[in-house]
Amino acid sequence: MKILALDTSTEYCSVALWQDGAVNERSELVGQKHSEMLMAMLDALLKESDVRINQLDAIAFGKGPGSFTGVRIACGVAQGLALGADLSVVGVCTLEALAQASGHDKVIAALDARMGEIYLAAYEKNMGDWEAVSEPCLCEAKDSPKVSGEEWFGAGSGYAMQEAALQLHYGQQLSGVDAQAVPQASAIAQIAAIEFTKGNVVDAALALPLYLRNKVALKTSEREAVRAAVAR
C-alpha cells in the first residue's frame, strides 16, 4: 500500500510517502511560500522513491486546524492530484498528527491560533488507534477543556505562545511539553494508512478542511496562492 501525504498548516511544508510501513519524508521551513514549494517537493519525493502518482492507493492531507491559507492549499492540491489520478483522499486532523508524532500515548495537542487563542484537542491511544478525549476546539488557554488523570504530554506551538496559562491550567497533569512540535506529513501518512484500511476515505471532491474559526471568504492573495499551488 502506498499513500502520499502532505501538510501545509503551519510555517513548515512537509510531504511524505508511506509504503507498506516505511515512510520517506521531506520537510522545510518555508514561511508563507507553500504554494511555491509544495509541488516541487512532492515531485522530488516521488522521483526519489521511484513511484508514480497512478501507483498510489490514496492521498492524505493535513485538514487543519491551522493557517487558513495553508490548509486550503493542502486540501486543493490533494483534491487536484486525487481527481487527476482517480484516487481516494484521507483528511487527517493536524492536532491528531501532533499526537501521533509525540511518541506518547496521552497527548494534549495545541496549536497557536493567533489573537490570543489556541486550537486544542486531547487524545489517548487505545489498541493502536487515537481516541479523542476532548474534540478539537478553538479557545483561550484558560478555558481549555479539562481532562482527567495524569501523565499527559503537551505538544505544539500553543505551548510556546501560551505556556504559562496552559501550565497553570493543567498543572501536574502534564508530564512534559514539546512546544516546538509541528504537524508533519509523516505522522499524517501513518494515521492515513490506518484509516485507509478501515475504509475511512472520501472522494476527492468531498475532501474538506477543518475550520474552527468562522472565516469563509478568501482574500485575493489566498485565492491566488491556492490556484498557483494546484496549477503547479
C-alpha positions as CSV (number, residue, x, y, z in Angstrom):
1,M,0.0,0.0,0.0
2,K,1.3,3.4,-1.0
3,I,-0.1,6.7,0.5
4,L,1.2,10.2,-0.4
5,A,0.7,12.7,2.4
6,L,1.2,16.5,2.6
7,D,0.8,19.2,5.2
8,T,1.0,23.0,4.9
9,S,-1.0,24.0,8.0
10,T,2.0,25.8,9.7
11,E,5.1,27.6,8.5
12,Y,6.5,24.2,7.6
13,C,5.8,22.4,4.4
14,S,6.1,18.7,4.6
15,V,5.5,15.7,2.3
16,A,5.7,12.0,2.9
17,L,5.3,8.7,1.2
18,W,4.1,5.7,3.2
19,Q,5.0,2.4,1.6
20,D,3.9,-0.7,3.5
21,G,5.0,0.7,6.8
22,A,8.2,2.6,5.6
23,V,8.0,6.4,5.5
24,N,10.1,8.7,3.4
25,E,9.6,12.4,4.3
26,R,10.8,15.9,3.3
27,S,10.1,18.9,5.5
28,E,11.2,22.5,5.1
29,L,10.5,25.7,7.0
30,V,9.1,27.9,4.2
31,G,7.2,30.6,5.9
32,Q,4.4,31.6,3.5
33,K,5.9,30.0,0.4
34,H,3.9,26.8,0.5
35,S,2.4,27.4,-3.0
36,E,5.9,27.8,-4.4
37,M,7.5,24.8,-2.7
38,L,4.9,22.1,-2.3
39,M,4.6,20.7,-5.8
40,A,8.4,20.6,-6.3
41,M,8.8,18.8,-3.0
42,L,6.1,16.2,-3.9
43,D,7.7,15.7,-7.4
44,A,11.2,15.2,-5.9
45,L,9.9,12.8,-3.3
46,L,8.1,10.6,-5.8
47,K,11.1,10.6,-8.2
48,E,13.4,9.7,-5.3
49,S,11.1,6.8,-4.3
50,D,10.6,5.7,-7.9
51,V,6.8,5.9,-7.5
52,R,4.3,7.5,-9.9
53,I,1.0,9.1,-9.0
54,N,-1.1,6.4,-10.6
55,Q,0.7,3.8,-8.4
56,L,-0.7,5.3,-5.2
57,D,-3.6,4.0,-3.2
58,A,-4.6,7.3,-1.7
59,I,-3.6,10.9,-0.9
60,A,-3.7,12.2,2.6
61,F,-3.5,15.8,3.8
62,G,-3.5,17.8,7.0
63,K,-7.0,19.1,7.0
64,G,-6.5,21.6,9.9
65,P,-6.9,23.4,12.1
66,G,-4.1,25.7,11.2
67,S,-3.2,28.5,8.8
68,F,-6.3,29.3,6.7
69,T,-4.3,29.7,3.5
70,G,-2.1,26.7,4.3
71,V,-5.0,24.4,5.0
72,R,-6.7,25.5,1.8
73,I,-3.6,24.9,-0.2
74,A,-3.2,21.3,1.2
75,C,-6.8,20.5,0.5
76,G,-6.8,22.0,-3.0
77,V,-3.6,20.2,-4.0
78,A,-4.8,16.8,-2.5
79,Q,-8.0,17.2,-4.4
80,G,-6.3,18.1,-7.7
81,L,-3.9,15.2,-7.6
82,A,-6.5,12.7,-6.5
83,L,-9.0,13.8,-9.1
84,G,-6.4,13.5,-11.8
85,A,-5.3,10.0,-10.8
86,D,-8.8,8.8,-9.6
87,L,-7.6,8.3,-6.0
88,S,-9.4,8.5,-2.7
89,V,-8.5,11.1,-0.1
90,V,-7.9,10.9,3.6
91,G,-8.1,14.1,5.6
92,V,-6.2,14.0,8.9
93,C,-6.6,16.4,11.8
94,T,-3.4,18.3,12.4
95,L,-3.8,18.0,16.2
96,E,-4.0,14.2,15.9
97,A,-0.9,14.3,13.8
98,L,0.8,16.1,16.7
99,A,-0.3,13.4,19.0
100,Q,1.0,10.7,16.6
101,A,4.4,12.3,16.3
102,S,4.9,12.9,20.0
103,G,5.8,9.3,20.9
104,H,3.4,9.4,23.9
105,D,0.0,7.7,24.4
106,K,-1.8,10.6,26.2
107,V,-1.4,13.9,24.4
108,I,-2.9,17.4,24.8
109,A,-2.1,18.9,21.4
110,A,-2.3,22.7,21.0
111,L,-1.5,25.0,18.0
112,D,-1.3,28.8,18.1
113,A,-4.4,30.2,16.6
114,R,-3.4,33.9,16.9
115,M,-5.5,36.5,18.5
116,G,-4.7,35.1,22.0
117,E,-6.4,31.8,21.2
118,I,-5.3,28.2,20.6
119,Y,-6.5,25.1,18.7
120,L,-6.6,22.3,21.2
121,A,-7.6,18.6,21.5
122,A,-6.7,15.8,23.8
123,Y,-6.0,12.3,22.5
124,E,-5.4,8.9,24.1
125,K,-4.1,5.9,22.2
126,N,-6.2,2.7,22.6
127,M,-5.2,-0.5,20.8
128,G,-3.1,1.4,18.3
129,D,-5.8,4.0,17.5
130,W,-6.2,7.5,18.7
131,E,-9.4,8.4,20.6
132,A,-10.4,12.0,21.1
133,V,-10.8,12.6,24.9
134,S,-11.5,16.2,24.0
135,E,-12.5,17.1,20.5
136,P,-10.7,19.8,18.5
137,C,-11.8,23.3,19.6
138,L,-10.8,26.9,19.5
139,C,-10.4,28.5,22.9
140,E,-8.3,30.7,25.2
141,A,-5.7,28.8,27.2
142,K,-7.5,29.5,30.5
143,D,-10.7,28.0,29.0
144,S,-9.1,24.8,27.7
145,P,-11.2,21.6,28.2
146,K,-10.4,19.7,31.4
147,V,-9.0,16.2,31.2
148,S,-8.8,13.5,33.9
149,G,-5.7,11.7,35.1
150,E,-2.0,12.4,34.9
151,E,0.9,11.6,32.6
152,W,-0.4,13.8,29.8
153,F,2.1,15.2,27.3
154,G,1.8,18.6,25.7
155,A,2.7,19.1,22.1
156,G,2.6,22.0,19.7
157,S,3.1,25.8,19.3
158,G,0.2,26.6,21.6
159,Y,2.5,25.8,24.4
160,A,5.1,28.2,23.1
161,M,2.6,31.1,22.9
162,Q,0.5,30.2,26.0
163,E,3.0,28.3,28.1
164,A,2.2,29.9,31.5
165,A,-1.5,29.7,31.1
166,L,-1.5,26.1,29.9
167,Q,0.9,25.0,32.7
168,L,-1.3,26.7,35.2
169,H,-4.5,25.2,33.7
170,Y,-3.2,21.6,33.6
171,G,-0.6,21.7,36.3
172,Q,0.8,18.4,37.4
173,Q,-1.3,16.5,34.8
174,L,1.4,17.4,32.3
175,S,4.5,15.1,32.4
176,G,6.3,17.1,29.7
177,V,5.9,19.5,26.9
178,D,7.3,19.9,23.3
179,A,6.4,23.4,22.3
180,Q,8.4,23.2,19.1
181,A,6.4,20.2,17.7
182,V,4.6,20.9,14.4
183,P,2.2,18.7,12.4
184,Q,4.3,16.7,9.8
185,A,3.3,14.7,6.8
186,S,5.0,11.5,8.1
187,A,2.5,11.4,11.0
188,I,-0.4,12.2,8.7
189,A,0.7,9.3,6.5
190,Q,0.8,6.9,9.4
191,I,-2.7,7.8,10.5
192,A,-4.0,7.8,7.0
193,A,-2.7,4.3,6.4
194,I,-4.8,3.0,9.3
195,E,-7.9,5.0,8.2
196,F,-7.5,3.7,4.6
197,T,-7.5,0.0,5.8
198,K,-10.7,0.8,7.7
199,G,-12.3,2.3,4.6
200,N,-12.4,5.8,6.0
201,V,-11.7,7.6,2.8
202,V,-13.7,10.1,0.7
203,D,-14.0,11.0,-2.9
204,A,-11.6,13.8,-3.8
205,A,-14.5,16.2,-4.5
206,L,-15.8,15.7,-0.9
207,A,-12.5,16.4,0.9
208,L,-12.9,19.4,3.2
209,P,-10.7,21.4,5.5
210,L,-11.4,21.6,9.2
211,Y,-12.0,25.2,10.3
212,L,-12.6,26.0,13.9
213,R,-12.8,29.8,13.4
214,N,-15.6,31.3,11.3
215,K,-13.8,32.7,8.3
216,V,-15.3,31.6,4.9
217,A,-14.2,34.4,2.5
218,L,-10.8,34.1,0.7
219,K,-8.6,37.1,0.2
220,T,-7.4,37.7,-3.3
221,S,-3.9,36.7,-2.2
222,E,-5.3,33.4,-0.8
223,R,-7.2,32.5,-3.9
224,E,-4.1,33.1,-6.0
225,A,-2.0,31.0,-3.7
226,V,-4.4,28.1,-3.9
227,R,-4.7,28.3,-7.7
228,A,-0.9,28.6,-8.1
229,A,-0.3,25.5,-6.0
230,V,-2.9,23.4,-7.8
231,A,-1.6,24.6,-11.2
232,R,1.9,23.5,-10.4
